[in-house]
Amino acid sequence: MSQVHVTVSGALIALIVAGTVGATLSWMLHTPPSYVERIAAQAESELERMVGSLIVVFSPEIDSSHMMALAVKLARGERSDLLALYVIEVPYTLPPDAEMALEERSALDALGAAETIANKSNVTMRAETIKARSTKQAVLDVAKREKANMIILGSFREGKYSGAPLGRLIEEIAADAKCDVLIGVEGKHGTLLIDESMQSTS
């Protein structure tokens, strides 16, 4: 039997070839995440950060009742804190804590309906009514206090007309908020913002 002579250079070449093959196999078995996978992971992380704490805003000028179903879905899916906030704007002609029976009744009705939607989905919701000189500043102050990740606003309501997509108040809140702002306009044929349990019983 003939003897195999192994030289130093041959051994080095063999080691390099073996290392290259091993590295190639390792890369094939552990492929780096694709672009789509990276985007999906980033979106998931962003969603978790975004919906950690939610505030749904109500006022005589902001109708967010149709946004409650979506807010509840987000809160339930991400186990987020949910606060329904009703702001009563007190004119400067009245004391800051003036009694405003009509507005306070509207606040009770709006927050009561919001609580009903949350309870149907077994989601814990806090409700708060505050009086302030400025609705915008009150919303921003509460968002800062709550360390809110998202403010949810519905349609602008002026006088007897409801359903205007945006108003100056909503635009100002969105412009000055230090967190994400979700503005929802109720569509004629939309279903995402509808509470299915209430729809099925109608």
Backbone hydrogen bonds, N-H to C=O, Kabsch-Sander energy under -0.5 kcal/mol:
donor,donor_aa,acceptor,acceptor_aa,energy
5,H,3,Q,-0.6
6,V,4,V,-0.6
7,T,5,H,-0.6
11,A,7,T,-2.2
12,L,8,V,-2.2
13,I,9,S,-2.3
14,A,10,G,-2.4
15,L,11,A,-2.3
16,I,12,L,-2.3
17,V,13,I,-2.6
18,A,14,A,-2.6
19,G,15,L,-2.6
20,T,16,I,-2.4
21,V,17,V,-2.5
22,G,18,A,-2.5
23,A,19,G,-2.6
24,T,20,T,-2.3
25,L,21,V,-2.5
26,S,22,G,-2.5
27,W,23,A,-2.3
28,M,24,T,-2.3
29,L,25,L,-2.2
30,H,26,S,-1.7
38,R,34,S,-2.3
39,I,35,Y,-2.4
40,A,36,V,-2.5
41,A,37,E,-2.4
42,Q,38,R,-2.3
43,A,39,I,-2.5
44,E,40,A,-2.4
45,S,41,A,-2.2
46,E,42,Q,-2.3
47,L,43,A,-2.4
48,E,44,E,-2.1
49,R,45,S,-1.9
50,M,46,E,-2.5
51,V,47,L,-2.2
52,G,49,R,-0.9
54,L,81,D,-3.2
55,I,150,M,-1.9
56,V,83,L,-2.9
57,V,55,I,-0.6
57,V,152,I,-2.4
58,F,85,L,-3.2
59,S,62,I,-1.9
62,I,59,S,-0.6
63,D,61,E,-0.5
63,D,155,S,-2.8
64,S,62,I,-0.8
67,M,64,S,-1.5
68,M,64,S,-0.6
68,M,65,S,-1.0
71,A,67,M,-2.5
72,V,68,M,-2.8
73,K,69,A,-2.0
74,L,70,L,-2.4
75,A,71,A,-2.7
76,R,72,V,-2.7
77,G,73,K,-2.5
78,E,74,L,-2.1
79,R,75,A,-0.8
80,S,75,A,-1.8
81,D,52,G,-1.7
83,L,54,L,-2.1
84,A,126,R,-3.0
85,L,56,V,-3.0
85,L,83,L,-0.6
86,Y,128,E,-2.8
87,V,58,F,-2.5
87,V,85,L,-0.5
88,I,86,Y,-0.5
88,I,130,I,-2.9
89,E,87,V,-0.6
90,V,88,I,-0.6
90,V,132,A,-2.9
94,L,91,P,-1.9
98,A,95,P,-1.9
104,E,100,M,-2.7
105,R,101,A,-2.2
106,S,102,L,-1.9
107,A,103,E,-2.1
108,L,104,E,-2.1
109,D,105,R,-2.2
110,A,106,S,-2.5
111,L,107,A,-2.6
112,G,108,L,-2.1
113,A,109,D,-2.2
114,A,110,A,-2.0
115,E,111,L,-2.4
116,T,112,G,-1.8
117,I,113,A,-1.9
118,A,114,A,-2.1
119,N,115,E,-2.7
120,K,116,T,-1.9
121,S,117,I,-0.8
121,S,118,A,-0.7
122,N,119,N,-1.6
123,V,118,A,-2.6
126,R,82,L,-2.5
128,E,84,A,-2.3
130,I,86,Y,-2.3
132,A,88,I,-2.3
138,A,134,S,-2.0
139,V,135,T,-2.4
140,L,136,K,-2.4
141,D,137,Q,-2.5
142,V,138,A,-2.4
143,A,139,V,-2.4
144,K,140,L,-2.0
145,R,141,D,-2.4
146,E,142,V,-2.8
147,K,143,A,-0.6
147,K,144,K,-0.6
148,A,143,A,-2.6
149,N,53,S,-1.9
150,M,53,S,-1.7
151,I,180,D,-2.4
152,I,55,I,-3.5
153,L,151,I,-0.5
153,L,182,L,-3.1
155,S,63,D,-1.7
156,F,164,A,-2.0
157,R,61,E,-3.6
158,E,161,Y,-2.2
161,Y,158,E,-1.9
162,S,160,K,-0.6
163,G,156,F,-1.1
164,A,156,F,-1.0
171,E,167,G,-2.3
172,E,168,R,-2.6
173,I,169,L,-2.2
174,A,170,I,-2.4
175,A,171,E,-2.1
176,D,172,E,-1.9
177,A,173,I,-1.5
180,D,149,N,-1.4
182,L,151,I,-3.0
183,I,181,V,-0.6
184,G,153,L,-2.7
184,G,182,L,-0.5
185,V,183,I,-0.5
186,E,184,G,-0.5
194,I,191,T,-1.4
196,E,194,I,-0.8
199,Q,195,D,-2.3
200,S,196,E,-2.5
201,T,197,S,-0.8
202,S,198,M,-0.6
202,S,199,Q,-0.8
